[in-house]
């Protein structure tokens, strides 16, 4: 397997031409996209031969592009990680090509990230096909143009996923997580068998009586694994020379990892089957978020005060929303949706802010 991987990398390096810094990965991504373009046409042409295909629905062009796009995303992601894998082992025994020192990608990290890319491709192409179906009502798709469309879908999926894999950073991970959550949530809402699910709460999408429950719960589990991954790498570059800073980084990292575990548990324990456990982990995630945000200037003394103020404002908004729910002004779904947007947007901004922290910056006293 290792020999095969080295051969693949060698062929790609020969095809893309001489190394020219930033153009290397771009050229390789184009090659990978071209390969999947030919592969998609070679598969689609004989499958569609002699048929008039629908744009969306069972056995349609859209379904073929969605399933094939998901497989393409997994293969392109694996190839991208293989290409950036250093030839030599680092002093700490790692060799994954990740750009953040002090930690490494585990197999379950890569599995979750690859699955997120596959889910985005699958749901994205299904959504595009549904939109086209409504725009071209009743229009058939013949074999040759259908094969071309599927080939282009495969090529675009491979191109984007490969570039995401080779440029994997905490910021890229956070963006993948955000897109994954948004696309997965909308897909679960559209596929829900209960059109009035929003009158209960967001967790109603994960109930066993709902046709979208499996997709919704799996999405939460994968998202939880990704949050724990992001938590480790988001804090890897923070200063740890001082014992206080080292302890602060440990607390922030632990808090973010705990949030990821709680998020995964929300999917593992559906509300209709594990009411108490589900509500406990869901509430615990919000509580941990509030503790991390409020204590951030003491945990990370070099964090910009503007970002601290932003986090405190987020916590105040969540408290205000909870009070609105308590008096019956808002329903629980609205509170959960807005709180989720605030929490995950804070995580994304935190990644960029943590990456800009200067370890050499003087520690300033924290005023109460």
C-alpha positions as CSV (number, residue, x, y, z in Angstrom):
1,X,0.0,0.0,0.0
2,X,2.8,2.4,0.9
3,X,4.6,1.6,-2.4
4,X,1.4,2.2,-4.4
5,X,0.9,5.6,-2.6
6,X,4.5,6.6,-3.4
7,X,4.0,5.7,-7.1
8,X,0.8,7.8,-7.3
9,X,2.5,10.8,-5.8
10,X,5.5,10.3,-8.2
11,X,3.2,10.2,-11.3
12,X,1.3,13.3,-10.1
13,X,4.5,15.2,-9.6
14,X,5.7,14.3,-13.1
15,X,2.4,15.3,-14.7
16,X,2.1,18.7,-13.0
17,X,5.5,19.9,-14.3
18,X,8.2,21.8,-12.4
19,X,7.4,23.0,-8.9
20,X,6.4,26.7,-8.9
21,X,5.4,27.2,-5.2
22,X,1.7,28.1,-5.1
23,X,0.9,26.7,-8.6
24,X,1.9,23.1,-7.6
25,X,-1.2,22.1,-5.8
26,X,-3.4,24.0,-8.2
27,X,-1.9,22.1,-11.1
28,X,-2.3,18.8,-9.3
29,X,-5.9,19.6,-8.5
30,X,-6.6,20.2,-12.2
31,X,-5.1,16.9,-13.0
32,X,-7.1,15.1,-10.4
33,X,-10.3,16.8,-11.7
34,X,-9.5,15.8,-15.3
35,X,-9.0,12.2,-14.2
36,X,-12.4,12.1,-12.6
37,X,-14.0,14.0,-15.5
38,X,-12.9,11.1,-17.8
39,X,-13.9,8.5,-15.2
40,X,-17.4,10.1,-14.8
41,X,-18.0,10.1,-18.6
42,X,-16.7,6.5,-18.9
43,X,-19.1,5.3,-16.3
44,X,-22.1,7.5,-17.2
45,X,-22.1,6.9,-20.9
46,X,-22.8,3.2,-20.9
47,X,-25.1,3.4,-17.9
48,X,-27.3,6.1,-19.6
49,X,-27.1,4.6,-23.1
50,X,-30.5,4.4,-24.8
51,X,-32.3,6.0,-21.9
52,X,-34.1,9.3,-21.2
53,X,-33.2,10.3,-17.7
54,X,-35.0,12.5,-15.3
55,X,-33.2,15.4,-13.7
56,X,-34.0,14.5,-10.1
57,X,-35.6,11.7,-8.2
58,X,-34.9,7.9,-8.0
59,X,-32.6,6.7,-10.8
60,X,-32.1,10.3,-12.1
61,X,-29.1,12.2,-13.3
62,X,-29.1,14.1,-10.0
63,X,-29.1,10.9,-7.9
64,X,-26.3,9.4,-10.0
65,X,-24.2,12.6,-9.6
66,X,-25.0,12.8,-5.9
67,X,-23.9,9.2,-5.1
68,X,-20.9,9.3,-7.4
69,X,-20.0,12.8,-6.1
70,X,-19.9,11.4,-2.5
71,X,-17.6,8.6,-3.6
72,X,-15.5,11.0,-5.6
73,X,-15.1,13.3,-2.6
74,X,-13.8,10.5,-0.4
75,X,-11.3,9.4,-3.0
76,X,-10.1,12.9,-3.8
77,X,-9.7,13.7,-0.1
78,X,-7.7,10.6,0.5
79,X,-5.5,11.4,-2.5
80,X,-5.0,14.9,-1.3
81,X,-3.8,13.8,2.1
82,X,-1.5,11.3,0.5
83,X,0.1,13.9,-1.7
84,X,0.9,16.3,1.2
85,X,2.1,13.5,3.4
86,X,5.8,14.2,4.1
87,X,8.3,11.6,3.0
88,X,10.1,11.7,6.4
89,X,8.8,11.1,9.8
90,X,8.8,14.1,12.2
91,X,10.7,14.0,15.5
92,X,7.4,13.5,17.3
93,X,6.7,10.4,15.2
94,X,4.0,12.1,13.1
95,X,3.7,12.3,9.3
96,X,0.4,13.7,8.2
97,X,1.4,17.0,6.5
98,X,-0.9,19.1,8.8
99,X,0.3,22.6,9.1
100,X,-0.2,23.0,12.8
101,X,2.7,21.8,15.0
102,X,2.3,20.0,18.2
103,X,-0.5,17.7,17.2
104,X,-1.5,15.3,14.4
105,X,-4.5,14.0,12.6
106,X,-5.9,10.7,13.9
107,X,-7.7,8.2,11.7
108,X,-11.1,9.1,13.2
109,X,-10.3,12.8,12.4
110,X,-9.6,12.0,8.8
111,X,-12.7,9.7,8.6
112,X,-15.0,12.4,9.9
113,X,-13.6,15.1,7.7
114,X,-13.8,12.9,4.6
115,X,-17.4,12.0,5.5
116,X,-18.2,15.7,5.8
117,X,-16.9,16.4,2.3
118,X,-18.8,13.4,1.0
119,X,-22.0,14.6,2.6
120,X,-21.6,18.1,1.3
121,X,-21.1,16.7,-2.2
122,X,-24.1,14.3,-1.9
123,X,-26.5,16.9,-0.5
124,X,-25.2,19.7,-2.7
125,X,-25.7,17.8,-6.0
126,X,-29.2,16.6,-4.9
127,X,-30.2,20.2,-4.2
128,X,-28.9,21.5,-7.5
129,X,-30.7,18.7,-9.3
130,X,-34.0,19.5,-7.5
131,X,-33.6,23.2,-8.4
132,X,-33.0,22.3,-12.1
133,X,-36.0,19.9,-12.1
134,X,-38.2,22.7,-10.9
135,X,-36.7,25.1,-13.5
136,X,-37.1,22.6,-16.4
137,X,-40.3,20.8,-15.4
138,X,-40.7,17.5,-17.3
139,X,-37.5,17.9,-19.4
140,X,-35.7,14.6,-20.2
141,X,-31.9,14.3,-20.3
142,X,-30.4,12.1,-23.0
143,X,-27.5,9.8,-22.6
144,X,-24.6,11.9,-24.0
145,X,-25.4,15.2,-22.3
146,X,-26.3,13.3,-19.1
147,X,-22.9,11.6,-19.1
148,X,-21.2,15.0,-19.7
149,X,-23.1,16.6,-16.8
150,X,-22.2,13.8,-14.4
151,X,-18.6,13.9,-15.5
152,X,-18.5,17.7,-14.8
153,X,-20.0,17.1,-11.4
154,X,-17.4,14.5,-10.6
155,X,-14.6,16.8,-11.8
156,X,-15.7,19.8,-9.8
157,X,-16.2,17.6,-6.7
158,X,-12.7,16.1,-7.0
159,X,-11.1,19.5,-7.7
160,X,-12.6,21.3,-4.7
161,X,-12.2,18.4,-2.3
162,X,-8.5,17.8,-3.3
163,X,-7.7,21.5,-2.7
164,X,-9.4,21.3,0.6
165,X,-7.5,18.2,1.6
166,X,-4.0,19.6,0.7
167,X,-4.7,23.0,2.3
168,X,-6.2,21.5,5.5
169,X,-5.8,24.0,8.3
170,X,-8.0,24.8,11.4
171,X,-9.7,27.6,9.4
172,X,-10.5,25.3,6.5
173,X,-11.8,22.7,8.9
174,X,-14.1,25.3,10.5
175,X,-15.4,26.3,7.1
176,X,-16.0,22.7,6.2
177,X,-17.8,22.2,9.5
178,X,-20.0,25.3,8.9
179,X,-21.0,24.2,5.4
180,X,-21.6,20.6,6.6
181,X,-23.9,21.8,9.4
182,X,-25.8,24.2,7.2
183,X,-26.3,21.7,4.3
184,X,-27.1,18.8,6.6
185,X,-29.6,20.8,8.6
186,X,-31.5,22.0,5.5
187,X,-31.5,18.5,4.1
188,X,-33.0,17.1,7.3
189,X,-35.6,19.9,7.3
190,X,-36.6,19.2,3.7
191,X,-36.7,15.4,4.3
192,X,-38.7,15.6,7.5
193,X,-41.9,13.6,7.6
194,X,-43.4,16.2,10.0
195,X,-43.7,19.6,8.3
196,X,-44.5,21.1,11.7
197,X,-41.4,19.8,13.5
198,X,-40.4,23.4,14.2
199,X,-43.3,23.8,16.7
200,X,-41.5,21.4,19.1
201,X,-37.8,22.0,18.9
202,X,-34.7,21.4,16.7
203,X,-34.2,18.0,18.2
204,X,-37.5,16.9,16.7
205,X,-35.6,16.3,13.5
206,X,-33.7,13.5,15.2
207,X,-36.8,11.6,16.6
208,X,-37.2,8.0,15.5
209,X,-40.6,8.8,14.1
210,X,-39.1,11.3,11.7
211,X,-37.9,10.0,8.3
212,X,-34.8,12.3,8.5
213,X,-33.8,11.2,11.9
214,X,-30.8,9.0,10.9
215,X,-29.3,11.7,8.7
216,X,-29.8,14.4,11.3
217,X,-28.3,12.3,14.2
218,X,-25.3,11.1,12.1
219,X,-24.7,14.7,11.1
220,X,-24.4,15.7,14.8
221,X,-22.1,12.8,15.6
222,X,-19.7,13.7,12.7
223,X,-19.9,17.4,13.6
224,X,-19.0,16.5,17.2
225,X,-15.9,14.6,16.1
226,X,-14.9,17.6,13.9
227,X,-15.3,20.0,16.7
228,X,-12.9,18.0,18.9
229,X,-10.5,17.9,16.0
230,X,-10.7,21.7,15.5
231,X,-10.3,22.2,19.3
232,X,-7.0,20.5,19.4
233,X,-5.5,22.3,16.3
234,X,-7.1,25.7,17.1
235,X,-5.1,25.8,20.4
236,X,-1.9,24.1,19.2
237,X,-0.2,27.4,18.3
238,X,-1.1,29.3,21.6
239,X,1.8,30.2,23.9
240,X,2.6,27.6,26.6
241,X,6.0,28.9,27.9
242,X,4.4,30.2,31.1
243,X,2.7,27.7,33.4
244,X,-0.4,29.9,33.6
245,X,-0.6,30.0,29.8
246,X,-0.2,26.3,29.6
247,X,-3.0,25.7,32.1
248,X,-5.2,28.2,30.3
249,X,-4.7,26.6,27.0
250,X,-5.5,23.2,28.5
251,X,-8.7,24.6,30.0
252,X,-9.8,26.2,26.7
253,X,-8.9,23.1,24.7
254,X,-10.6,20.8,27.1
255,X,-13.8,23.0,27.1
256,X,-14.0,22.9,23.3
257,X,-13.4,19.2,23.2
258,X,-16.1,18.7,25.8
259,X,-18.4,20.8,23.6
260,X,-17.7,18.4,20.7
261,X,-18.4,15.4,22.8
262,X,-21.7,16.8,24.0
263,X,-22.6,17.7,20.4
264,X,-21.9,14.1,19.3
265,X,-24.0,12.8,22.3
266,X,-26.9,14.9,21.2
267,X,-27.0,12.8,18.0
268,X,-26.2,9.5,19.8
269,X,-29.1,10.0,22.3
270,X,-32.3,11.1,20.4
271,X,-34.7,13.2,22.5
272,X,-37.7,10.8,22.2
273,X,-35.7,7.8,23.4
274,X,-33.3,9.4,25.9
275,X,-35.0,12.5,27.0
276,X,-33.0,13.2,30.2
277,X,-29.6,12.4,28.7
278,X,-30.3,14.3,25.5
279,X,-31.4,17.5,27.3
280,X,-28.5,17.2,29.8
281,X,-25.8,17.0,27.1
282,X,-27.5,19.7,25.0
283,X,-27.6,22.1,28.0
284,X,-24.1,21.1,29.0
285,X,-22.8,22.2,25.7
286,X,-24.2,25.6,26.1
287,X,-22.9,25.9,29.7
288,X,-19.4,24.8,28.7
289,X,-19.5,27.4,25.9
290,X,-20.5,30.1,28.4
291,X,-17.7,29.1,30.8
292,X,-15.0,29.2,28.1
293,X,-16.2,32.5,26.7
294,X,-16.6,34.3,30.1
295,X,-13.2,33.0,31.4
296,X,-11.3,33.5,28.1
297,X,-9.4,36.6,29.2
298,X,-8.1,34.7,32.3
299,X,-7.4,31.5,30.4
300,X,-5.7,33.1,27.4
301,X,-4.1,36.4,28.6
302,X,-2.9,37.3,25.1
303,X,-6.3,37.1,23.4
304,X,-7.5,40.4,22.0
305,X,-10.0,42.2,24.2
306,X,-12.3,42.9,21.2
307,X,-12.8,39.2,20.7
308,X,-13.5,38.8,24.4
309,X,-16.2,41.4,24.2
310,X,-17.7,39.7,21.2
311,X,-17.9,36.4,23.1
312,X,-19.5,38.1,26.1
313,X,-22.1,39.7,23.8
314,X,-22.9,36.3,22.3
315,X,-23.4,34.8,25.8
316,X,-25.7,37.7,26.7
317,X,-27.8,37.2,23.6
318,X,-28.2,33.5,24.4
319,X,-29.3,34.4,27.9
320,X,-31.8,36.9,26.5
321,X,-33.2,34.3,24.1
322,X,-33.5,31.8,26.9
323,X,-35.5,34.4,28.9
324,X,-37.8,35.0,25.9
325,X,-38.4,31.3,25.8
326,X,-39.1,31.1,29.5
327,X,-41.9,33.7,29.2
328,X,-43.3,32.1,26.0
329,X,-42.3,34.9,23.6
330,X,-40.0,32.6,21.5
331,X,-40.4,28.9,20.9
332,X,-37.5,26.5,21.7
333,X,-36.6,26.0,18.0
334,X,-35.9,29.7,17.5
335,X,-33.7,29.7,20.6
336,X,-31.8,26.6,19.5
337,X,-31.2,27.8,16.0
338,X,-29.9,31.2,17.0
339,X,-27.7,29.8,19.8
340,X,-26.2,27.2,17.4
341,X,-25.4,30.0,14.9
342,X,-23.8,32.1,17.6
343,X,-21.7,29.2,19.0
344,X,-20.3,27.9,15.7
345,X,-19.7,31.4,14.4
346,X,-17.7,32.1,17.6
347,X,-15.7,28.9,17.1
348,X,-14.8,30.0,13.5
349,X,-13.7,33.5,14.6
350,X,-11.8,32.0,17.5
351,X,-9.7,29.9,15.1
352,X,-8.6,33.0,13.2
353,X,-8.1,35.0,16.4
354,X,-6.0,32.2,18.1
355,X,-3.9,32.0,15.0
356,X,-3.0,35.7,15.1
357,X,-2.0,35.7,18.8
358,X,1.7,36.6,19.2
359,X,3.3,34.4,21.8
360,X,5.9,37.1,22.5
361,X,3.3,39.6,23.4
362,X,3.6,40.9,27.0
363,X,1.0,39.7,29.4
364,X,-1.3,42.5,30.5
365,X,-3.2,42.3,33.8
366,X,-6.9,41.4,33.4
367,X,-9.2,44.0,34.8
368,X,-12.4,42.8,36.4
